[in-house]
Amino acid sequence: MSISGEVRTNAPSSAVPARRHPLLLWLDPQLVAIGVAGGVLSGLLGVGGGIVMVPLLVLWARVPQRDAHAVSLGAIIPISVAGVLTYGVAGKVRPAEALALAAGSLLGARIGANALARIEERPLKLVFGLFLGAIAALMLVRS
Amino acid sequence: MSGVALFAVLAAFGVVVGAAAGLLGVGGGVLMVPFLTLVAGMSQHEAEATSLLVVLPTAIVASIVLRRRQVGDLGVALRIGLIGTVGGVAGSLLALALPSHDLRLVFAVFLALVAVRLVRDSLVTR
């Protein structure tokens, strides 16, 4: 895992040193807890797991900001596979609209991911903090 | 809005969603679901299902780019995600039993606190 920005060497169970012990990593209670929290809250509240996982990875597991966003994206893959299978059975998907959105978002994903690979730690924290603030405000208004 | 215009708007919005997802490490559902209900006139369930279908390829493409650029750890990510799917099933079942309004409120406050913390961290000189 590439370390971006500051290196926090005092993190006992962060994903960075644990990478050398893949078997231990599987059992790392912190990562299990983050996976469960991401999954439960996304199932419970209908928000994506990423919004939960990124803050937990950064503030709790002490994963560097940039890596936390990348790990969150990867974790969304199996979570959304399960979601698609569940909703696919229900037959609620609107395929034409999904296709149009995906055509744009696949281009956008490349742009965004390349930007993530380049962006500094601080502006990334700022952008993500503002994004979370906006979502929080939206949720408070709608609830 | 209908026909070609709607699909053009959806594709353009898709670019924004994909860029936000790739940069912020989120799926983008939080942006797409309100948009699909308000602009495309979908029901909540249709919007959520359709959004999930877009989130999957978006996350895959972004993850491929990030793996190539050696950001993060896809192996760790997939493990967390597999555990997350189990949690997701539990969460969906809990959602049927718990008062979701109160939970959303608590979660919104949690998000707001994290937002303040991150913005502060990014602005404070160290």
Contacts between the chains, C-beta under 8 A, distances in Angstrom:
chain1	res1	chain2	res2	distance
A	1	B	70	7.9
A	1	B	72	6.3
A	1	B	73	4.6
A	1	B	76	7.8
A	2	B	70	4.8
A	2	B	71	5.9
A	4	B	71	7.4
A	15	B	73	6.0
A	15	B	76	5.0
A	18	B	76	8.0
A	19	B	73	6.1
A	19	B	76	7.0
A	22	B	75	7.4
A	25	B	76	6.4
A	25	B	79	7.2
A	26	B	79	6.4
A	31	B	76	7.0
A	31	B	79	7.0
A	31	B	80	5.7
A	31	B	83	7.6
A	32	B	83	5.5
A	34	B	80	6.1
A	35	B	79	7.4
A	35	B	80	4.1
A	35	B	81	6.9
A	35	B	82	7.4
A	35	B	83	3.2
A	35	B	84	4.3
A	35	B	87	6.3
A	36	B	83	6.0
A	36	B	84	6.9
A	36	B	86	7.2
A	36	B	87	3.9
A	36	B	90	7.7
A	37	B	87	7.0
A	38	B	80	7.2
A	38	B	84	4.6
A	38	B	87	6.7
A	39	B	83	7.0
A	39	B	84	3.5
A	39	B	85	6.0
A	39	B	86	6.4
A	39	B	87	2.6
A	39	B	88	3.8
A	39	B	89	7.6
A	39	B	90	7.2
A	39	B	91	6.0
A	40	B	87	4.3
A	40	B	88	7.0
A	40	B	90	5.5
A	40	B	91	3.8
A	40	B	94	6.9
A	41	B	91	6.3
A	41	B	107	6.8
A	42	B	84	7.5
A	42	B	88	5.8
A	42	B	91	6.4
A	43	B	87	7.1
A	43	B	88	4.2
A	43	B	89	6.7
A	43	B	90	6.8
A	43	B	91	2.6
A	43	B	92	3.9
A	43	B	93	7.8
A	43	B	94	7.3
A	43	B	95	6.3
A	44	B	91	4.0
A	44	B	92	7.4
A	44	B	94	5.5
A	44	B	95	4.8
A	44	B	98	7.2
A	44	B	100	7.3
A	44	B	103	6.4
A	45	B	91	7.9
A	45	B	95	7.7
A	45	B	100	7.0
A	45	B	103	6.3
A	45	B	104	5.9
A	45	B	107	5.7
A	46	B	33	7.6
A	46	B	48	6.6
A	46	B	95	8.0
A	47	B	29	7.3
A	47	B	30	5.8
A	47	B	107	7.5
A	48	B	26	5.3
A	48	B	27	3.8
A	48	B	28	7.3
A	48	B	29	4.7
A	48	B	30	5.8
A	48	B	55	7.1
A	49	B	27	7.4
A	49	B	81	7.8
A	49	B	84	5.5
A	49	B	88	7.5
A	50	B	21	8.0
A	50	B	24	7.3
A	50	B	25	5.3
A	50	B	26	3.5
A	50	B	27	5.6
A	51	B	26	5.7
A	51	B	30	6.4
A	51	B	111	7.0
A	53	B	25	7.9
A	53	B	80	7.1
A	53	B	84	7.7
A	54	B	24	7.4
A	54	B	25	5.4
A	54	B	26	7.2
A	55	B	111	8.0
A	55	B	114	4.4
A	55	B	118	7.7
A	58	B	118	7.8
A	59	B	114	7.0
A	59	B	117	6.9
A	66	B	71	5.8
A	66	B	72	7.6
A	67	B	71	6.4
A	67	B	72	4.6
A	67	B	73	7.1
A	68	B	25	6.8
A	68	B	72	7.8
A	69	B	23	7.4
A	69	B	24	6.1
A	69	B	25	3.0
A	69	B	72	7.4
A	70	B	25	6.3
A	70	B	63	7.5
A	70	B	66	4.5
A	70	B	71	4.5
A	70	B	72	2.5
A	70	B	73	7.7
A	70	B	74	8.0
A	70	B	77	7.1
A	71	B	25	7.5
A	71	B	72	4.7
A	71	B	73	6.3
A	71	B	76	5.9
A	71	B	77	4.4
A	71	B	80	6.7
A	72	B	25	3.8
A	72	B	26	6.9
A	72	B	77	7.3
A	73	B	21	7.2
A	73	B	22	7.3
A	73	B	25	4.7
A	73	B	26	7.9
A	73	B	59	5.3
A	73	B	62	5.2
A	73	B	63	5.3
A	73	B	66	6.7
A	73	B	72	7.5
A	73	B	77	7.0
A	74	B	59	7.4
A	74	B	63	4.8
A	74	B	66	7.8
A	74	B	72	6.6
A	74	B	73	7.9
A	74	B	74	4.8
A	74	B	76	7.7
A	74	B	77	2.5
A	74	B	78	5.7
A	74	B	80	7.8
A	74	B	81	6.5
A	75	B	77	4.8
A	75	B	78	7.1
A	75	B	80	4.3
A	75	B	81	3.5
A	75	B	84	5.8
A	76	B	26	7.6
A	76	B	27	4.9
A	76	B	55	6.5
A	76	B	59	4.3
A	76	B	81	6.5
A	77	B	56	6.9
A	77	B	59	5.0
A	77	B	60	5.9
A	77	B	63	6.4
A	77	B	77	7.7
A	77	B	78	6.6
A	77	B	81	5.8
A	78	B	78	6.1
A	78	B	81	3.7
A	78	B	82	5.0
A	78	B	84	7.0
A	78	B	85	5.4
A	79	B	81	5.1
A	79	B	84	4.7
A	79	B	85	5.5
A	79	B	88	5.8
A	80	B	27	6.3
A	80	B	52	5.6
A	80	B	55	4.7
A	80	B	56	4.4
A	80	B	59	6.4
A	81	B	56	6.4
A	81	B	85	7.5
A	82	B	85	4.1
A	82	B	88	5.9
A	82	B	89	7.3
A	83	B	52	4.4
A	83	B	55	7.8
A	83	B	88	7.1
A	84	B	52	5.2
A	84	B	53	5.8
A	84	B	56	5.8
A	86	B	92	7.7
A	87	B	45	8.0
A	87	B	48	6.9
A	87	B	49	3.8
A	87	B	52	5.8
A	87	B	53	7.9
A	88	B	49	7.7
A	90	B	45	7.4
A	90	B	49	6.8
A	92	B	43	7.8
A	92	B	45	4.8
A	92	B	46	5.0
A	92	B	48	7.6
A	92	B	49	3.9
A	92	B	50	7.7
A	93	B	46	7.5
A	93	B	49	4.5
A	93	B	50	5.4
A	93	B	52	8.0
A	93	B	53	5.4
A	94	B	40	7.9
A	94	B	42	6.4
A	94	B	46	5.5
A	94	B	49	7.7
A	94	B	50	4.8
A	95	B	53	7.8
A	96	B	7	7.4
A	97	B	6	7.9
A	97	B	7	7.7
A	97	B	10	5.9
A	97	B	36	7.0
A	97	B	40	5.9
A	97	B	42	7.4
A	97	B	50	5.6
A	98	B	50	4.8
A	98	B	53	4.4
A	98	B	54	5.5
A	100	B	6	7.9
A	100	B	7	4.3
A	100	B	8	8.0
A	100	B	10	3.9
A	100	B	11	4.9
A	100	B	14	6.8
A	101	B	10	5.1
A	101	B	11	7.1
A	101	B	13	6.9
A	101	B	14	4.2
A	101	B	17	7.0
A	101	B	32	6.8
A	101	B	50	7.4
A	101	B	51	8.0
A	101	B	54	4.6
A	102	B	14	6.5
A	102	B	53	7.5
A	102	B	54	4.9
A	102	B	57	5.6
A	102	B	58	7.2
A	103	B	11	5.1
A	103	B	14	6.2
A	104	B	10	7.1
A	104	B	11	4.1
A	104	B	12	6.1
A	104	B	13	6.6
A	104	B	14	2.4
A	104	B	15	4.1
A	104	B	16	7.7
A	104	B	17	7.2
A	104	B	18	6.4
A	105	B	14	4.0
A	105	B	15	6.9
A	105	B	17	5.0
A	105	B	18	3.4
A	105	B	21	7.0
A	105	B	28	6.7
A	105	B	54	5.6
A	105	B	57	7.5
A	105	B	58	4.5
A	106	B	14	7.9
A	106	B	18	6.3
A	106	B	57	6.1
A	106	B	58	6.6
A	106	B	61	5.3
A	107	B	14	7.7
A	107	B	15	5.5
A	107	B	18	6.3
A	108	B	14	6.4
A	108	B	15	4.1
A	108	B	16	6.4
A	108	B	17	6.2
A	108	B	18	2.4
A	108	B	19	4.0
A	108	B	20	7.5
A	108	B	21	7.2
A	108	B	22	6.7
A	108	B	58	7.6
A	109	B	18	4.0
A	109	B	19	7.4
A	109	B	21	6.1
A	109	B	22	4.5
A	109	B	58	4.7
A	109	B	59	7.7
A	109	B	61	4.3
A	109	B	62	4.2
A	109	B	65	7.3
A	110	B	18	7.7
A	110	B	22	7.0
A	110	B	61	6.3
A	110	B	62	7.5
A	110	B	65	5.7
A	111	B	15	7.5
A	111	B	18	7.1
A	111	B	19	4.7
A	111	B	22	6.6
A	112	B	18	6.1
A	112	B	19	3.9
A	112	B	20	6.4
A	112	B	21	6.0
A	112	B	22	2.4
A	112	B	23	4.0
A	112	B	24	7.5
A	112	B	62	6.3
A	113	B	22	3.8
A	113	B	23	7.4
A	113	B	61	7.5
A	113	B	62	4.1
A	113	B	63	7.7
A	113	B	65	3.7
A	113	B	66	5.1
A	113	B	69	7.6
A	114	B	22	7.6
A	114	B	65	6.0
A	114	B	69	7.3
A	115	B	19	7.3
A	115	B	22	7.0
A	115	B	23	5.0
A	116	B	22	6.1
A	116	B	23	5.0
A	116	B	24	8.0
A	116	B	25	7.4
A	116	B	66	6.7
A	116	B	71	6.5
A	117	B	65	7.3
A	117	B	66	6.5
A	117	B	69	4.0
A	117	B	71	5.1
A	119	B	23	7.2
A	122	B	122	4.6
A	123	B	122	7.0
A	124	B	23	7.8
A	124	B	122	7.9
A	125	B	118	4.7
A	125	B	119	7.4
A	125	B	121	5.4
A	125	B	122	3.7
A	126	B	118	7.3
A	126	B	119	6.0
A	126	B	122	3.9
A	126	B	123	7.1
A	127	B	23	7.2
A	127	B	24	7.2
A	128	B	24	5.5
A	128	B	118	5.9
A	129	B	114	7.5
A	129	B	115	4.8
A	129	B	116	7.4
A	129	B	117	7.5
A	129	B	118	3.2
A	129	B	119	3.8
A	129	B	121	7.9
A	129	B	122	6.4
A	130	B	115	7.1
A	130	B	119	6.6
A	131	B	20	7.5
A	131	B	24	5.9
A	131	B	115	8.0
A	132	B	111	5.0
A	132	B	112	7.7
A	132	B	114	5.6
A	132	B	115	4.0
A	132	B	118	6.9
A	133	B	111	7.6
A	133	B	112	6.4
A	133	B	115	3.6
A	133	B	116	7.5
A	133	B	119	7.2
A	135	B	30	5.8
A	135	B	108	8.0
A	135	B	111	5.9
A	136	B	108	4.8
A	136	B	109	7.4
A	136	B	111	3.9
A	136	B	112	4.0
A	136	B	115	6.0
A	137	B	112	7.6
A	138	B	34	7.7
A	139	B	104	5.7
A	139	B	105	7.9
A	139	B	107	7.0
A	139	B	108	3.8
A	139	B	111	7.1
A	140	B	105	7.3
A	140	B	108	4.8
A	140	B	112	7.8
A	143	B	101	5.9
A	143	B	104	4.7
A	143	B	105	5.5
A	143	B	108	6.7
